[in-house]
């Protein structure tokens, strides 16, 4: 029986430096274990918010770790410092328009800081 691999990447300068514990990546892993009934295992990384590192990590998870899905979490929100969207788009063959908006809308039900404020 084959084990499916799912990549979970937390993009956070502070969590990757050990300033605080990554909770969002762990919640994603727990949620996937709760809802997925097929045999799978996580490939989990915490990395800084650097475009080249994000790109290399996504590529490694798909091309070398054989992940069939990669989920990203974290980042600094809609700020110049957050380059996760650009890094993801740079290495993806196919984008899913609207999916990110759906995820952000759903997160507002649980995390009040999940919205963009005009500065």
C-alpha positions as CSV (number, residue, x, y, z in Angstrom):
1,X,0.0,0.0,0.0
2,X,1.4,3.4,-1.0
3,X,1.5,6.2,1.5
4,X,0.5,9.6,0.1
5,X,2.7,12.5,1.2
6,X,1.4,16.0,1.9
7,X,3.8,18.9,2.4
8,X,3.1,21.5,5.1
9,X,5.2,24.6,5.0
10,X,5.1,27.3,7.7
11,X,6.6,30.5,6.3
12,X,7.7,32.6,9.3
13,X,10.8,34.5,10.1
14,X,10.3,34.3,13.8
15,X,9.1,30.7,14.0
16,X,12.0,29.5,11.8
17,X,14.4,31.4,14.1
18,X,12.8,29.7,17.2
19,X,11.4,33.0,18.6
20,X,8.0,31.2,19.0
21,X,6.4,27.9,18.4
22,X,4.7,27.2,15.1
23,X,1.0,26.5,15.9
24,X,-0.6,27.0,12.5
25,X,1.4,24.2,10.8
26,X,0.6,21.8,13.6
27,X,-3.1,22.7,13.4
28,X,-3.0,21.9,9.7
29,X,-1.4,18.5,10.3
30,X,-4.0,17.7,13.1
31,X,-6.9,18.8,10.9
32,X,-5.7,16.7,8.0
33,X,-5.3,13.7,10.3
34,X,-8.9,14.3,11.5
35,X,-10.5,14.5,8.0
36,X,-8.4,12.3,5.7
37,X,-9.1,8.6,5.9
38,X,-6.5,7.5,3.4
39,X,-3.0,6.5,4.4
40,X,-0.8,9.6,4.4
41,X,2.2,11.2,6.1
42,X,3.3,14.8,6.4
43,X,6.5,16.4,5.2
44,X,6.7,19.4,7.5
45,X,9.1,22.4,7.3
46,X,9.3,25.8,9.0
47,X,11.2,28.3,6.9
48,X,11.9,32.1,6.8
49,X,9.9,34.4,4.5
50,X,12.4,34.5,1.7
51,X,11.3,33.9,-1.8
52,X,14.1,31.7,-3.0
53,X,13.9,29.5,0.1
54,X,10.1,29.2,-0.3
55,X,10.5,28.3,-4.0
56,X,13.2,25.7,-3.3
57,X,11.2,24.1,-0.4
58,X,8.0,23.7,-2.6
59,X,10.1,22.3,-5.5
60,X,11.8,19.9,-3.1
61,X,8.6,18.7,-1.6
62,X,7.0,18.0,-5.0
63,X,10.0,16.8,-7.0
64,X,12.1,15.0,-4.4
65,X,9.8,14.2,-1.5
66,X,6.9,13.2,-3.9
67,X,4.2,15.2,-2.1
68,X,1.0,15.3,-4.0
69,X,-0.2,18.4,-2.2
70,X,1.7,21.3,-0.5
71,X,0.0,23.6,1.9
72,X,1.5,26.8,3.0
73,X,0.7,28.8,6.1
74,X,2.1,31.9,7.9
75,X,3.8,34.8,6.3
76,X,3.4,38.4,7.3
77,X,0.1,39.0,5.7
78,X,-0.5,41.6,2.9
79,X,2.8,43.4,3.4
80,X,5.8,43.8,1.1
81,X,7.8,41.4,3.3
82,X,5.3,38.5,2.5
83,X,6.5,36.9,-0.6
84,X,4.8,33.5,-0.3
85,X,2.2,34.2,-3.1
86,X,4.9,35.3,-5.5
87,X,7.1,32.3,-4.6
88,X,4.2,29.9,-5.0
89,X,3.2,31.3,-8.4
90,X,6.8,31.2,-9.6
91,X,7.0,27.4,-9.2
92,X,3.5,26.3,-10.0
93,X,2.3,25.0,-13.3
94,X,-1.3,25.6,-12.5
95,X,-3.0,28.1,-10.3
96,X,-6.4,27.7,-8.7
97,X,-8.0,31.2,-9.0
98,X,-10.4,31.9,-6.1
99,X,-9.2,29.2,-3.8
100,X,-7.0,31.5,-1.8
101,X,-9.8,34.0,-1.3
102,X,-12.1,31.1,-0.1
103,X,-9.4,30.0,2.4
104,X,-8.9,33.6,3.7
105,X,-12.7,34.1,4.0
106,X,-13.0,30.9,6.0
107,X,-10.1,31.8,8.3
108,X,-11.9,35.1,9.3
109,X,-14.4,32.9,11.2
110,X,-11.6,31.8,13.5
111,X,-8.7,34.3,13.3
112,X,-9.7,38.0,13.4
113,X,-6.3,39.1,12.2
114,X,-6.8,37.2,8.9
115,X,-7.9,40.3,7.1
116,X,-6.0,43.1,5.4
117,X,-6.1,46.6,6.8
118,X,-5.3,49.7,4.8
119,X,-2.2,51.3,6.1
